[in-house]
Every structure is written in C-alpha cells, then in structure tokens.
Amino acid sequence: MVASVSKTNRSEGVFSLSVILQGLFASYQATAPQKYFKFSVLGGIDSLQLSHDESSGNLALLIMSASPDEPNTMLTSTIKYSATAYMKFDPDGHLRIYDGNMIDGVDLLTDMSACDYPTACGNYGLCLNGQCSCPAGFARANTTNDQGNYNCWQMSPTTCENPKSHSLLPLEDVYYFNYVDPEAAVLKGTDMKSCKDACLKNCSCNAALFQYYFNDSHGNCFLPSPVLTLTGDDLDYCLQNATTMASNKKRGRAGQYCHIAAITTIRTKVKKDLLRNICGVYVFSDRCFTFSSLYIATVTLATVILSGKLFN
C-alpha cells in the first residue's frame, strides 16, 4: 500500500505500508527504502482483519499468526468508534482511524511519537518533544515539503569539487528512525572512525550515523540518502517509557532511546575564515591542519622565541 502525495494530490507519495510473512512494515521510499516502523510476528502473518467491538466501540487491527503455536496479536485503539469507522494510511506516513466527520483521525500506531516519523521535521530537521529545529550549520527553509513541514538547508552546501575541504559535524545522542532496520546499515560490526571515513570518501554522502550498544568500537554504520528527520535523545522520555520497553521489543524499538548510544555526523565545509587573520598572517585557506600538528608547531615556535635564536 502506498500513501498519496497529499490530501489533494492522489498520486503515489513517498510512504509505503507492506504486509509480508514476517510482519507489518512501514517505509519511506527512496533509492534505498528506509523503514521507520517494524512489527515482527513470530510464526509469520496469515491475515489481517479490522475488528470492531460493538459493546465497547473499540477498533483493533487483528494480526493472525500463520503458526498454531504462536498467539494472534493486535494493534488496538481504545477510543469508541461506530461500525462505519475505517483505517487509512495517510500522506505523512501515519496509519489512522477515521469515523464520521472526524478530520484529523486517531493514530493506530500508538507506541510511536511524532518525532518517529521520517518527515516530522523535514530533511536534516532535529525533532525533540514534537518541536523542530535545525542543527548547527543549517537554517530553516522558506518552503515546506509535501506534508507541510519545513526542511533544513545547509548554509554552506558541499560539492564534489573539493572534498578535502569537507568535515563532519558531530551530533551526539541523536536517534534516527531507520535504526529499526539493522539490515539497512552499510557497515555492520564496525567502529566509529571507519563509519566516518566511509562517508568522507563518498562525496555524495551527507551524513554518517553510527549506532552502538555498549562499545563504540563495535556498532552499525548508516549512510542514509536522503537524510530525513533526526530525533534528539530526551532523557525524560526515556525514563517515562522504561516500563514499556519489554512490550515494544517485538516492534523493534526497544532500547533505542535508553540503551543505545548513537553518534550522527553531518558533512559540512571547513570554516576557512577561522584560519585567517592570525596575528595579521594569512595561511593557505585550502589546507587544514590537525590540532596536534598546530600544537607542536606552536610549542616549537615558542621555544625558539624564548631562546632568542629567532632574532640572531
């Protein structure tokens, strides 16, 4: 199932919902699809059924197991609905239930927050508690995407003409929705440096996302294209939902906020102006130096000056 572009444009949009033997999955369609929801079913799926309880008015999506040894599961909405209520996969990637003249609908995927959706804050947007902002080096665009959300644009866009002038801007404790799909990782069982190097070697790579559990020398490296909404790690959210981790494990989100560390680095241009006007001296703007090399050069120069040899 593919959602439409918008409520007024019925053409195929960027979100898809698929039911396969292994479970229910929702993805953002790109060159390499990026999953943002995964509901795995032990024993496989036999069929889906939208069920309405006339006594309570509750509506549930029953997921029938293909294995007699595994119980059926369900996604339930506890709001009272009439028998004419229906389910719709909306242009923003939300699976909602509508009833009568209901305009907004009610989310059926209740364990997902607003920030868990790929276009919640547009490209490169940083989402925290439902609020959007742009990372350092980015600014909010004046136009919105098809879902009505603002993208973030790079103030100093990178090109493939001079890749040596590029660097990676670190963003710590940031979650990316595609982490629900470990198979999407470009490098598995790798370290942080290898992940960053893989991005810098590819001029079309705009962000490297490194996800690890306990040791930053062993994790998964994601190089998504495009780079969609990033989610800030909210400690309050983690504490409030600590008791729900076990129930969410089947959906593939357990521990993503509380037990998984992640480092996101975004490609940007080196600020060349910072290398100029040091004591009136201009340095070569196309060449960058490491901190250690600058430190050694500075200490060496200070030693020469103090010895008086510079003026002999």
C-alpha positions as CSV (number, residue, x, y, z in Angstrom):
1,M,0.0,0.0,0.0
2,V,1.4,3.4,-1.0
3,A,0.1,6.7,0.5
4,S,-0.8,9.6,-1.7
5,V,1.3,12.7,-2.1
6,S,-1.2,14.8,-0.1
7,K,-4.9,15.0,0.7
8,T,-5.5,16.8,-2.6
9,N,-2.9,15.0,-4.8
10,R,-3.8,11.4,-5.1
11,S,-0.6,10.4,-6.9
12,E,1.7,7.9,-5.2
13,G,3.7,9.5,-2.4
14,V,6.8,8.5,-0.5
15,F,5.4,6.3,2.2
16,S,4.5,2.6,1.8
17,L,2.9,0.1,4.2
18,S,3.6,-3.6,3.5
19,V,2.4,-6.8,5.0
20,I,4.6,-9.8,4.4
21,L,5.0,-13.1,6.1
22,Q,7.5,-11.7,8.6
23,G,5.3,-8.8,9.8
24,L,3.9,-5.4,9.2
25,F,6.4,-2.7,7.9
26,A,6.2,1.0,7.0
27,S,8.9,2.7,4.9
28,Y,10.0,5.9,3.3
29,Q,10.5,5.3,-0.3
30,A,14.0,6.4,-1.6
31,T,16.7,4.8,-3.7
32,A,17.1,2.5,-0.7
33,P,13.8,2.4,1.2
34,Q,14.2,3.5,4.9
35,K,11.9,1.6,7.3
36,Y,10.5,3.6,10.2
37,F,8.1,1.0,11.7
38,K,8.5,-2.7,12.1
39,F,6.0,-5.1,13.8
40,S,7.5,-8.6,13.6
41,V,5.3,-11.6,14.1
42,L,6.6,-14.8,15.4
43,G,5.4,-17.7,13.2
44,G,4.5,-15.3,10.3
45,I,1.3,-13.5,9.3
46,D,-1.6,-15.4,8.0
47,S,-4.0,-12.5,7.5
48,L,-5.1,-9.1,8.8
49,Q,-8.6,-8.2,10.0
50,L,-10.1,-4.9,11.1
51,S,-12.3,-5.7,14.0
52,H,-15.0,-3.6,15.8
53,D,-16.2,-4.4,19.2
54,E,-19.9,-3.3,19.3
55,S,-20.1,-3.4,23.1
56,S,-17.0,-1.2,23.8
57,G,-16.8,0.6,20.5
58,N,-13.0,-0.2,20.3
59,L,-11.4,-0.8,17.0
60,A,-8.5,-3.2,16.5
61,L,-6.3,-4.4,13.7
62,L,-6.0,-8.2,14.3
63,I,-2.8,-9.8,13.1
64,M,-3.5,-13.5,12.6
65,S,-0.5,-15.8,13.1
66,A,0.3,-18.4,10.5
67,S,1.6,-20.7,13.2
68,P,-0.7,-22.5,15.5
69,D,1.9,-22.4,18.2
70,E,2.0,-18.6,18.3
71,P,-0.8,-16.3,19.6
72,N,-2.5,-13.7,17.4
73,T,-1.6,-10.1,18.1
74,M,-3.4,-6.8,17.6
75,L,-3.0,-3.1,17.3
76,T,-5.8,-1.5,19.3
77,S,-7.4,1.9,19.6
78,T,-9.4,2.4,22.9
79,I,-11.5,5.2,21.5
80,K,-15.1,4.4,20.9
81,Y,-16.0,4.2,17.2
82,S,-19.1,3.5,15.2
83,A,-19.3,0.4,12.9
84,T,-18.6,2.7,9.9
85,A,-15.1,3.6,11.1
86,Y,-12.3,3.0,8.7
87,M,-8.5,2.8,8.6
88,K,-6.4,5.0,6.3
89,F,-2.7,5.2,5.5
90,D,-2.1,9.0,5.3
91,P,0.4,11.0,3.2
92,D,2.6,11.8,6.3
93,G,3.1,8.0,6.9
94,H,0.7,7.7,9.8
95,L,-1.8,4.9,10.0
96,R,-5.0,6.4,11.3
97,I,-8.6,5.6,12.1
98,Y,-11.4,7.9,10.9
99,D,-15.0,7.9,12.0
100,G,-17.9,10.0,10.7
101,N,-16.8,13.7,10.2
102,M,-13.5,13.2,12.0
103,I,-10.9,15.5,10.3
104,D,-7.6,14.5,11.9
105,G,-8.1,10.9,12.7
106,V,-6.5,8.9,15.5
107,D,-3.1,7.2,15.2
108,L,-3.3,3.4,15.4
109,L,0.5,3.1,15.9
110,T,0.2,4.4,19.4
111,D,3.8,3.5,20.5
112,M,5.3,5.9,18.0
113,S,5.8,9.6,18.9
114,A,5.5,12.5,16.5
115,C,9.3,12.5,16.1
116,D,9.5,8.9,15.0
117,Y,8.2,9.8,11.5
118,P,10.7,10.5,8.7
119,T,9.3,13.8,7.6
120,A,8.2,15.2,11.0
121,C,10.8,18.0,10.8
122,G,11.8,17.6,7.1
123,N,15.2,16.9,5.8
124,Y,18.0,17.3,8.4
125,G,15.4,18.6,10.9
126,L,16.1,17.9,14.6
127,C,12.9,16.8,16.4
128,L,12.6,16.9,20.2
129,N,9.3,16.6,22.1
130,G,7.5,17.3,18.8
131,Q,9.3,20.6,18.3
132,C,11.5,21.1,15.3
133,S,14.9,22.9,15.0
134,C,17.9,22.8,12.6
135,P,21.4,21.6,13.6
136,A,24.3,24.0,13.6
137,G,25.3,25.0,10.1
138,F,21.7,24.6,8.8
139,A,18.8,27.0,8.6
140,R,15.1,26.5,8.1
141,A,13.9,26.7,4.5
142,N,11.1,29.1,3.5
143,T,9.1,26.4,1.7
144,T,7.5,23.2,3.2
145,N,7.6,19.6,2.0
146,D,4.6,17.7,0.7
147,Q,3.5,17.0,4.3
148,G,3.6,20.7,5.2
149,N,6.8,20.5,7.3
150,Y,9.8,22.7,6.9
151,N,13.1,21.3,5.7
152,C,16.5,22.5,6.9
153,W,19.0,23.6,4.3
154,Q,22.8,23.7,4.5
155,M,24.1,27.3,4.7
156,S,27.4,26.2,3.1
157,P,26.5,23.4,0.7
158,T,29.1,20.8,0.0
159,T,30.1,19.8,-3.5
160,C,32.3,17.1,-5.0
161,E,34.7,19.7,-6.4
162,N,36.9,19.9,-3.3
163,P,36.1,17.1,-0.9
164,K,39.3,17.7,1.2
165,S,37.6,20.9,2.5
166,H,34.8,18.9,4.0
167,S,34.5,17.8,7.6
168,L,31.9,16.0,9.7
169,L,29.9,17.9,12.3
170,P,29.1,15.7,15.3
171,L,25.6,15.4,16.8
172,E,25.6,13.2,19.9
173,D,22.7,11.3,21.3
174,V,20.6,11.5,18.2
175,Y,18.2,8.8,17.1
176,Y,17.4,8.0,13.5
177,F,14.1,6.2,12.7
178,N,15.8,3.8,10.3
179,Y,17.6,2.1,13.3
180,V,14.6,-0.2,13.5
181,D,16.1,-1.9,10.4
182,P,19.6,-3.2,11.2
183,E,19.9,-4.6,7.7
184,A,19.9,-1.0,6.4
185,A,23.4,-0.5,7.9
186,V,26.1,-0.1,5.2
187,L,28.7,-1.4,7.6
188,K,28.0,-3.8,10.4
189,G,30.2,-4.6,13.3
190,T,32.4,-1.6,12.6
191,D,33.9,1.3,14.6
192,M,33.1,5.0,14.5
193,K,36.2,6.1,12.6
194,S,35.5,3.6,9.8
195,C,32.0,4.9,9.6
196,K,33.0,8.5,9.2
197,D,35.8,7.6,6.7
198,A,33.2,5.7,4.6
199,C,31.1,8.9,4.4
200,L,34.0,11.3,3.7
201,K,35.3,9.0,0.9
202,N,31.9,9.3,-0.9
203,C,31.2,12.9,-1.8
204,S,27.5,12.2,-2.2
205,C,27.3,11.1,1.4
206,N,25.8,13.9,3.6
207,A,25.6,12.2,7.0
208,A,27.1,9.2,8.8
209,L,25.1,7.7,11.6
210,F,26.9,5.3,14.0
211,Q,24.8,3.2,16.3
212,Y,26.3,1.1,19.1
213,Y,25.2,-0.6,22.2
214,F,28.0,-0.7,24.8
215,N,31.2,-0.2,23.0
216,D,31.8,2.5,20.4
217,S,34.4,0.3,18.7
218,H,31.6,-2.1,17.6
219,G,28.4,-0.9,16.0
220,N,26.4,-0.3,12.8
221,C,27.1,2.4,10.3
222,F,24.2,4.0,8.4
223,L,24.7,6.4,5.4
224,P,21.2,7.4,4.6
225,S,20.1,9.3,1.4
226,P,18.2,11.5,1.8
227,V,18.8,12.5,5.4
228,L,15.4,12.9,7.0
229,T,14.3,13.8,10.5
230,L,16.7,13.2,13.3
231,T,15.4,12.8,16.9
232,G,17.0,14.4,19.9
233,D,17.5,12.0,22.8
234,D,15.1,13.1,25.6
235,L,16.0,11.7,29.0
236,D,12.6,12.4,30.4
237,Y,11.1,10.3,27.5
238,C,13.5,7.5,28.3
239,L,12.6,7.4,32.0
240,Q,8.8,7.7,31.4
241,N,8.9,4.8,28.9
242,A,11.3,2.5,30.7
243,T,8.5,0.2,31.8
244,T,7.2,-0.2,28.2
245,M,10.5,-1.4,26.7
246,A,9.6,-5.1,27.0
247,S,6.3,-4.7,25.2
248,N,7.9,-2.6,22.5
249,K,10.7,-5.2,21.9
250,K,8.6,-7.1,19.4
251,R,8.1,-3.9,17.3
252,G,11.9,-3.4,17.1
253,R,12.1,-0.1,19.1
254,A,13.0,-1.4,22.5
255,G,16.1,0.2,24.0
256,Q,16.6,2.6,21.1
257,Y,16.4,5.6,23.4
258,C,17.6,4.2,26.7
259,H,20.2,1.6,25.9
260,I,21.6,2.5,22.5
261,A,24.1,5.3,22.0
262,A,24.4,7.0,18.6
263,I,26.7,9.5,17.0
264,T,25.5,11.4,14.0
265,T,27.9,13.3,11.9
266,I,26.8,15.7,9.1
267,R,29.1,16.7,6.2
268,T,29.9,20.4,6.1
269,K,32.5,22.7,4.8
270,V,35.5,23.7,6.9
271,K,35.2,27.3,8.1
272,K,38.2,28.7,6.2
273,D,37.8,32.2,7.6
274,L,38.7,30.9,11.0
275,L,42.2,30.1,9.6
276,R,42.8,33.7,8.6
277,N,43.9,36.9,10.3
278,I,46.0,35.1,13.0
279,C,48.4,38.0,14.1
280,G,47.9,39.5,10.6
281,V,49.2,36.4,8.9
282,Y,47.2,34.6,6.3
283,V,47.5,30.8,6.0
284,F,46.7,28.7,3.0
285,S,42.9,28.6,3.0
286,D,42.8,25.3,1.1
287,R,44.9,23.4,3.6
288,C,43.8,22.3,7.1
289,F,45.9,21.2,10.0
290,T,45.2,18.8,12.9
291,F,45.2,20.1,16.4
292,S,48.3,18.0,17.3
293,S,50.3,19.5,14.4
294,L,49.3,23.0,15.3
295,Y,50.2,22.4,18.9
296,I,53.7,21.0,18.0
297,A,54.3,24.0,15.7
298,T,53.2,26.5,18.4
299,V,55.4,24.9,21.1
300,T,58.4,24.8,18.8
301,L,58.0,28.4,17.8
302,A,57.6,29.4,21.5
303,T,60.8,27.6,22.4
304,V,62.7,29.3,19.6
305,I,61.4,32.8,20.6
306,L,62.3,32.2,24.2
307,S,65.8,31.1,23.3
308,G,66.4,34.3,21.4
309,K,67.6,32.4,18.2
310,L,64.8,33.9,16.1
311,F,66.3,37.4,16.3
312,N,70.0,36.5,16.0
